[in-house]
Amino acid sequence: MNQASRGLNGGINMVGNALAALIGNSTIITFVKLLSDNPEYSAYGDRAGWVKLLAIWMVLQRFHSW
């Protein structure tokens, strides 16, 4: 019910989202290249790297949801 508290929480939420996006975007390509069969294929890794990363992410999401 407190407007000042809602404003502060909204600001903290926006900063947290920006930091999470920065960390996520800066690490995903690194993980894809590490998991790729042919890392020199592209600056963004190859298909195998993306599939492996998504499989790991799906397993983690599955165990996180219980």
C-alpha positions as CSV (number, residue, x, y, z in Angstrom):
1,M,0.0,0.0,0.0
2,N,3.0,2.3,0.4
3,Q,3.8,4.2,-2.8
4,A,7.4,4.9,-1.9
5,S,8.0,1.2,-1.2
6,R,6.5,0.2,-4.5
7,G,8.7,2.7,-6.3
8,L,11.8,1.5,-4.6
9,N,10.9,-2.1,-5.3
10,G,10.3,-1.3,-9.0
11,G,13.7,0.4,-9.3
12,I,15.5,-2.5,-7.6
13,N,13.6,-4.9,-10.0
14,M,14.7,-2.9,-13.0
15,V,18.4,-2.9,-11.9
16,G,18.2,-6.6,-11.2
17,N,16.8,-7.4,-14.6
18,A,19.4,-5.3,-16.3
19,L,22.2,-7.1,-14.4
20,A,20.7,-10.5,-15.1
21,A,20.5,-9.7,-18.8
22,L,24.1,-8.5,-18.9
23,I,25.4,-11.5,-17.2
24,G,23.3,-13.9,-19.2
25,N,24.2,-12.3,-22.6
26,S,27.9,-12.2,-21.8
27,T,28.1,-15.9,-20.7
28,I,25.8,-17.8,-23.1
29,I,28.0,-17.4,-26.1
30,T,31.0,-18.5,-24.0
31,F,29.2,-21.7,-22.9
32,V,28.0,-22.4,-26.5
33,K,31.5,-22.2,-27.8
34,L,32.8,-24.5,-25.0
35,L,30.1,-27.1,-25.9
36,S,30.5,-26.8,-29.6
37,D,32.0,-29.6,-31.7
38,N,33.6,-27.1,-34.0
39,P,34.1,-23.7,-32.2
40,E,35.7,-22.1,-35.2
41,Y,32.5,-22.7,-37.3
42,S,31.1,-19.3,-36.2
43,A,31.6,-16.6,-33.6
44,Y,28.4,-18.0,-32.0
45,G,29.4,-21.7,-31.9
46,D,27.8,-24.4,-33.9
47,R,24.4,-26.2,-33.8
48,A,25.8,-28.9,-31.5
49,G,26.8,-26.3,-28.9
50,W,23.4,-24.7,-28.9
51,V,21.6,-28.1,-28.6
52,K,23.8,-29.2,-25.7
53,L,23.3,-25.9,-23.9
54,L,19.5,-26.0,-24.3
55,A,19.5,-29.7,-23.1
56,I,21.4,-28.7,-20.0
57,W,19.1,-25.7,-19.5
58,M,16.0,-27.9,-19.8
59,V,17.3,-30.5,-17.3
60,L,18.1,-27.7,-14.8
61,Q,14.6,-26.2,-15.3
62,R,13.0,-29.6,-14.8
63,F,14.7,-30.1,-11.5
64,H,14.2,-26.5,-10.4
65,S,10.4,-26.6,-10.8
66,W,9.8,-29.3,-8.1
